[in-house]
């Protein structure tokens, strides 16, 4: 019998960022449109396959009213856990 492992939302690298989108009333596609990127690029960024650009981070901070002290937690979650860059 195959064991089924249940995932959690917190396993997504940018789960806090996605939560911020939704709490501000935006869907991923709306944020992607604001950033001028496509759905596939947005998906790759949110899944941690491609890094965010500084221009994307800046635009998202403006759109979602992200304060400077929140940037590390939302865009660099692995560094918040003590991992080196």
N, C-alpha and C positions, 0 to 999 in steps of 0.2 A: 504494500500500500504506500502511495506517495504522500509524504508529509507536506502539507500546505503551510507556507509561512506567510503570515499576514504582515503587510507593510504598513508604514505609518507616513503621515504627511511630513513628518520631521526628517524622513530619509531623503527628501528632495533637497539638494544643496541650498536652494534659495527659497525655502519655505516661508521664512519671515518676510522676504520681499514680496512674494506672491500674496501673502496675507495682507500686506500693506496696499497692494493694488486693489484687492477686493474691499478692504475697509474704506478706501477712498472712492469706491464705486466704479472701478475700472476693471475690464477684462484684459487678459494678456494681449489679445489682438489690438485693442485700443491703445495700450501702452506701446506696442510695437509700431503702430501707425504713427504715434507721436514721436517716436525715436527715429522714424524713417527706415526701419528695418523690416524684413519679411517674417512670416510666421516660422519658417524653418530656422532662421537666424535666432529669433527670440527663443524658440524651443531649445536650441543648442546652448544658448546663454543660461537659461533657467535650469537646465540639466547639468550644468557645469562642464560642458564639453568645449566651450569657447569662452575666453575671458571677455568681460565688459570693457568697452573702450571708455576713455575719460569723457568723451563727448556724450556717450550714452548715460553714464553715471550722472553727469551734470544735468542733462535734460530730465532724467528721471527724478532727481532731487528737486528740481523746480516743479515738475508736475505733481509729485506726491508730497511736497512740503517736508522733505527729509532734511533734518538738521545735520550739521557737520559731524557732530559726535555720534550719529547713528550710521554713518557711511560704512565703517569697518564691520559692524555687526550685520548689516544687510548685504553688502557686496563682497566681503572677504570673510565668510564664515569659518573657513579652515584656519585662518590666522587668529580668530577669536578663541579657538580651541587650543592655542599654544603651538601650532605647527609653524615651521619656518617657511619663508617665501621661497 
